Amino acid sequence: MKWIKEPLLHFLIIGAVLFLLFGLARGRGSGEAEDEVVVSAGRIGQLANIFTRTWQRPPTREELEGLIDDFVLEEVYYRQAVAMGIDRDDTVIRRRLRQKLEFLTDDAATMAEPTEEELAAYLAANGDAFRRQTTYTFEQIYINPEAHGERLEGFVEKQLAALRTGQVPVGGGGLLPPSFEEASSQQVDGSFGTGFAATLDDLSTGEWQGPVESGLGLHLIRLASRTESSLPELSDIRPLVEREWANERRLENRRRMNERLVEAYEVVIEWPEAPAAVSAAGAP
């Protein structure tokens, strides 16, 4: 069913939705007078279904009649409010109506299903968003520079010598854990400070090295392994790519719909003449 993926179809559906909405806005329909409230069998079924889902049982006859009475009152109050223009200057109502219309157009856009070629092209064009970060497995020993003063350099050398011969060094404590297992570059920077992960890229694996400076002080590091960043195969992250592809398509459809809606109106912007008012509004 390739036809369901055609963009033209989606715009036709969106156009039909807008046509229906405009028709409802201009009149109540040919079969219903302005002073007539019709509660159809379909509406009654909908009220009964909502009650059943809420209370886990069907409504009694009396309860159903109460639901119908409440619906009639709601419809009458709604029409009276619209006739009085109460909805026109209410920001909450205006935003809610805009959201409902956006939901309708977004639903039409979600009918499209991407092909493998479209997803592959999207992944290639947006590789940085899906790239797996470099990960590091390493041990670290913290050294507080303030605790050693002028003896810091000699202390570091003794610590490294002890570590390289398998001895247990005199640690300086610290709040960080002594080892990290497959920590991403973002996690490493979050623990040690921005740029620390980049310094680990310059270290060889298997031996104690340092000192490496962080935002906390100095560290002796033994890097066990480093897994370079890579772009996963589409098959490994297809749901994620499909979600982002759909979201981008939804935003693009909404942008186009916004343009089409605004084009149907003549927009007149009356800037305030007072310089103070213009300045307060942040106008250029």
N, C-alpha and C positions, 0 to 999 in steps of 0.2 A: 504494500500500500504506500507507494512512494508519494502519491498525491497529497497525503496528509502532512508531509514535511515541507511542502512548498510555501515559501514566504507569502506569496500572493494570496493563498488560502487564508493565512492567519490575518492578513489585513482585511480581507473580505469579512471574516468573522467579527473582527473588531468593529468594522464599519457597520455591520448589522446590529451589533450590540448598541452602538451609539445611536443608530437610527431608531431603535426601539426605545431607548431612553429619552430621546428628544420627542418622540411621539407621545410618550407617557407624560412628559412635561407640558406638552401643549394641550392635551385633552385627556379625559378619563377613558376614552374608548367609545366606539359607536354603540355598544350595547349597554352603557351605564350612564345615566343622567347625573348631573352635578349633585342633585339632592337625593340620590339613590345609593344605598349601600348594599351590595350584593355579597353574600357569604356563600360561595360556591361549595359544591360537594368536595372538590379538591382541597379547598381551604380547610374545611372541617376535618378532612382526613389528615392534613398537615398538623392541625392543632392537636388531634388525638395522638398522632405519632410522637409529637414533642412531649406530651404528658406521659406517654408510655415509657419513653426513654428516661424521663426524669424520675418517675416513681416506680418503674419496673412493673407496671400493671396498666391495663387499659382503663380509661375513665368511665365512671358510671354515667348514666343518662343525665343526671342532675349536674354532675361535674362538667360534662361536655357542654351543656346549655350555659353554664357559667363561663366557660372558655369563650363561647361564641359571643355572649353578652360583652365580655371584656374586649374582644376583638372589635366589635361594633363601636364601643366607646373610644377605643384607640384610634380607629379610622376617622370617627367624627371629630375628635380633638385634633387629629393631624390635619384634616381638611380645613378646620376653622383656623388653626394656627397659620397655615399657608395663606389662607384668604386674608388674614390680618397682617401678613408680611413679617411675622415673628421670626421666621427662619432667615431673613435676608441679611441682617446685621449681626448674626450670632456666629462668632468665630468657631466655636466648638462644632456647631451644625455644619458650617461650610467645610471645615476640615474633614468631618466624618463623611460627608457626601463625596468629597474629592477622593478619600480613601476607598470608598465603595466602588467608584468608577475605575480607579486604578486597579483594584482587585479584579474587576471584570476583564479589563484589557490584559492584565498579567495572566489570568487563567487561559485566555485565548492563545497567548504566546507559549505557554507550557505544553501545548499540544505537539510541538515539534520534537522529534527524537533525532539526535545527531547520528551521523554515519561514522564509521571508524575513521574514514579519511578526514572528516571535519574535526574529530577529536585529536587525531594525530597532528593535524596542522595547528590546532589551538595549543597543544602541548609544546610544539616546536617554537611557536611564536611567544610563548609565555613561560619558557623554561625556568627562569629565575624564581618564579612563584612556586614551582614544584620541586626544585632541586633539593636533594638531601644534603644537610650540612656535614662538614667534616666532623668526625667523632674521635675522641681521645680516651685512651685508657692509660692511667699513669698514677704514680705515687708522688707525694710531696711532703716535704718537711719545712715547716715555717721557721724563719729566723727573724727575730725582732731587732732591727738595727739599733734602736735606742738602748737596748739592754747591754750592748757590747762596746759602744763608743769607738775609740781608736783601735781597739783590738778586733774589730769586726772582720777585717780581711783575713787575719790569721785564724780566727775562729772558723770562718767558712772553709778555709783550706783544710783544717783538721777534720771538720765534719765530713767533707767530701772524701778525704783519705780513709776515714773510718768506714764510711758507707761502701766504698769500693773494695774494701777488704772483708766485707761481711760483718763488720762490727755494728753494734747498736749505738747510734749517735746520741748526744745529749740534745734532746729536742727543745724547742722554744715554745711549745704549746701552740696556741692559736685556736680560732673558732672553726676552721675548716676541717673537713674529714681528711684522714691521711691518704685516702685513695679515691680515684674516680673511675667508674667503669662505663666505657662507651658514652661519655658525656659529649654532647654536641658543642660546637663552637659558641653558640648562644648561651648554653648552660655554663660553660667555662668562664666566659666573660662576665656572666651574671654573678659568679662566685668570687672571681679574682679582680674584676675590673675590665673595662673595655680595652681590647687589644692584647689581652694576655694569651688568648688562643693563638693569635698570629705568631707570638714568640715560640710557642710549642712547635710550629711548623719548621723552625730552624734547628730543632734538636734531633739528634739521632736516637734510635731506640736501643734499649737494653742496658744502658749504663747511667749512673747518677751524674747529673750535670747541673751547672748553675754558678752563681746564684741568678735566678730569674726574678726581676722586680715586678711587683704588683701594686695595687692601691693599698695593700695592707702592710707590705714590707718586702722581705726577700724569701725566696723558696728554692730548695734543692729539689730537682725533679728527676724521676726515672720514668721515661716514657716507654710503656710496654708495647703499644700499637697505635697506629693512626690510620683511620679509614678516610680516604679522600672524598670530597663532595662529589655527587654524581646525579645525573638526571635519570630517574627510574623509567622503566619501560611502561608504556601505556597500559598494558595488561595488569601491571602491579598496582596502579593508582587510578584505574578507570572511573570508579564512582566519584572520586574527588575531582577529576578533570571534567567529568560530565556535569557535576554540580556547578563548577565555576563557569563552564561554557554556557549552561542554561541561565545563570545569573547575568552574565554579560549580554546574552541575547535578550533577556527580559528588560534590562536597562536600555538597550538600543531600541527595542520596540516602543518602550515608554517615551523615549526621547522623540522618536518619529511621530508618535501619537500626540505628544504635547505640541509639536510644531503644527500638525494638521488642525488641532483644535483651536490654537491661537490664530491661525490663518483665516478662520471663519469669522473672526471679529475684527472690527476696527478699534485698535487700542489707542486711547488718548491719555497721555500722562500730563497732568497739570502740576508742574513744579511750583512750590510756593515761591512768591516773589521776594519775601523778606530774606536778606542775607543770613540772618541768625537762624532762621528756620531751615534754610538750605544746608547750612553748616551742621546743624544738629542732625539732619537726616543723612549726613555722610555723602552728599552728592559730590561728583567731581567738579 
